[in-house]
Amino acid sequence: MDIVFAGTPDAAVPALEAFAESKHRIRAVLTRPDAPVGRKRVLTPSPVKARALELGLDVIEASRLRGEVITELRALNVDAVAVVAYGAIAGPAALSTAALGWFNLHFSLLPAHRGAAPVQRALIAGQRSSGVSVFKIDEGMDSGPVLRRLELPLVHPDVAAALNDYAHKGAAELVAAFDDLADGTAVMTPQSGDASHADKISVGDAHLDFTATARAVIDRSRGVSPSPGPWANVGGKRTKLFGLAPAPNVTTASEPGLLTTWQKTAVLGCSDGWVSVEQIQPFGKARMAAVDFLRGHGDIRFDPSETSAEPAADPEQGA
């Protein structure tokens, strides 16, 4: 089939590469415009744009699917559009630009975790499995009929690892769905079951409450690592903590919110036990090994959760 590929972040690149190696013809790649990145706000192409140019593909940039971009898409006269985390809503005008429609790779088993952050929300919820779904986009929020779904483990240490895994496995599912569309064998099954929503992760979602269980603290940290990064306040200033894992061998009674050293390992108290901490990033400073930080500064007591105000976001300064 002749297709347009629509995507923006790193998680969409494996699917773009899979289509480039498939029997389908990519007429153009649709992605969001270059955006400022980093402390110096350098204008930077999306990962999908960068890879598309390396592959010698035509690129269409648009932050919204309206006006001139609709005309460009319609002129391509493609059979279908493959979407992976493009980042803009496709309304009726956009959906009408492809003969068979637009088809999205979503990183959950729909109808669970519809929305912007399905992997993050599944990790925070403590799920040990999730998966990917390929569905036809309609005018609802991730509510269209499903062509393919694949259940997968969700035991990754953080969102980055989970998304990388799901992106590669999902790429094969998306191409297979397009193979079925081309052959006329695709079956579209209406979604069934209880729907849930996965709203975009905020900085507030990344706050760690050490009066929760150790398992809940670890799950939340996995769901917000590496970005925006799990944090709690020390003296009213945000401090990030990375690489949280079970610490089952600590024999002393846990003290929620205490970061201390146990047998050359940094450990943090929760309501029912301790978790180990690999790295710490105090506000305004770079990351470092948590055990090294404690060696130089002594034990840390995080502010009680009920007094933890949320400082202004500043990802370059430990925020």
QUIMOFEN-V261926 format. One record per helix or strand of 3 or more residues. SS is the DSSP state (h for helix, s for strand). FROM is the first residue (numbers start at 0). TO is the last residue. Records with the same first field share a line. If there is no record, write none. Layout:
SS = FROM-TO ; FROM-TO
//
This chain:
s = 1-6 ; 24-30 ; 34-36 ; 41-43 ; 58-60 ; 77-83 ; 97-105 ; 128-135 ; 145-152 ; 230-233 ; 236-241 ; 257-261 ; 264-269 ; 272-275 ; 278-280
h = 9-19 ; 46-53 ; 67-75 ; 91-94 ; 117-123 ; 158-182 ; 203-205 ; 213-222 ; 289-296 ; 304-306 ; 314-316
//
